[in-house]
């Protein structure tokens, strides 16, 4: 049953592309020795780090062995803090990250920012424009900003987000910030990549509690109501109270650690230092209770399952006979000759015949 489910769930990945626009042709540079990339990453050479990430993102079988050999030789950082930033479109995520990153730099922290941009459903392309919205950070020598296309992957993250985080930690960045596409139906995968998930909230939308998904409410570690400036200050105060009441209705993600609801103005850069203090305090508490280590280990197990699932599907599709039979069933489903339940039954039969050969 698990194998059959794996096949069905992997359908969404078939057309996934990792490049910006499939109509553009990129010249692939010859791979240099792994030692070249390891030395450059450890010396925080941003050009070499960017090159390593580009190669890591390539959906090409000939790069896979090189990719995982490189990643294996980079040790994960226990001292880093991986922060996810999510929120509805227009809530001010990029402006918030710009203010947060600037304040972290003033505390002598190096920062890697990994925004995920939505990909076009037609061209699979992505604008990757977040860097232009973070002017205060983009030219600082202690900051690395690397946007990635979502490749239409559900969950608000990019296909290789974990690998990119790992490379940035290898370069010694203290804070890794991942900005998601935006709160949506499956906007929860980012929680499986970070230590602390910040949910950025709109003030005074009328039914703001209903405007965010239950999954996000349960997974958030810190909730921040943005735009606490001008005429919105009273509205923000009311929104904070409403959000706090809603959060208390859920069981805390971590025992006895209830997420706080804070307010800030990313535009005026007020409330940011208090948020940073809370981030550091929360990280310390997670470490003290060993929850950070446990969480990262579970994240690695989940990543291993996802990669194994994808590899299993790729292996099946490399068999031309299986691929033809698979596409024939899919075509019958598209032509409405088979219902979704009949198609699933046919997939199960196909898998069983393949696995018993």
C-alpha positions, 0 to 999 in steps of 0.5 A: 500500500505504501509503495502504491501511495508513493507512486500516486503522490509522486505524479505531481513531481513529474513535470517539476523543473528546477531551472528558471525558464525551460526555454532558456539554455544555460551552459553547464560549466565543467565540474571542478574538484569537490575540494575547490567547492569545499574550500570556497564554501568554508571560506564563505566565498559567495561566488563559489557558494552560489555556483555550488547551489546552482549545481545542486539545483540541477535536476540531472542524474549525472550531478547527483553523485557529485551533489551528495558527495559534496553535501556529505563532506559538509558538517551541519551546524548545531549553533546556527538558527534556521528561521522560516518566515511565512505569511499571506501575500502582501503582509510584508515578508520581504520588508520584514526580513530586510529589517530583521536582517539589518538588526541581526547584522548590528548584533554581529550575526552573519545572515543567509536569506533564502527566498522562494519565489512562485514559478509560472504554471505555464513556463515554469519560470520565476522572477526571483525578485526578492533580492531587489526588495532587500536593498539594505542587505543585498550588498553587505559582505556578511549577508548572502541572498539566494532566491530559488524558484518553487518549481510549483512544489506545494508547501511554499518551499523549493525542491532543494531547500534543505540542501541549500540550507546545508550549504549555507551552514557549511559557509558558517552563516549564523542565521539562515532565513527562509522566506516562503511563497505565501500561506496556502493550502499546503504551506507547511513544508517549511516547518520541516526545514527550520528550527523556528517558524515565524508567521507574519500576520495582517492586522485588522482584516476583519476575519483574520483568524479565519484567514490563516490555515489551521496547520500554520496556527499549530506549527508556528513558533512565533506570531508577529502582527506587522504594520504596527504604525500610523493609524493601524496601531489600535487595530494591531493591538486588537489583532494581537489579542484575537490571535493570542486567544486563537492560539491558546485553543490549540495544543502547543507544538512543544510541551509547555512552550506556548508561542508568543504573539508580538507586533512590529513595523517592518517599515519603521523598523520598530519592535524588531529588536524585541523579536530578535530577543525572543528568537534567541530566547526560544532557541536557547529553550529548545536547546536546553530541552533537547528539542532542537536536536530532536526536531532536526533529526526528525526533519532529516528522517522525513527528508530521507523518506521524501528523497527515497520516494522520489528515487523509487518513482524515478527508478520505476519510470526508467523502465520503458515498459513500466513508463508506457503502461503508466502513461497509458493508465494516466491517458485513460484517466484523462480521457475519462475511460477510468475513474480516479479509483479505477486508475488507482486500482490499475496502478496497484496491479501494475506495481504488483506485476512489476515487483513480483517479476 
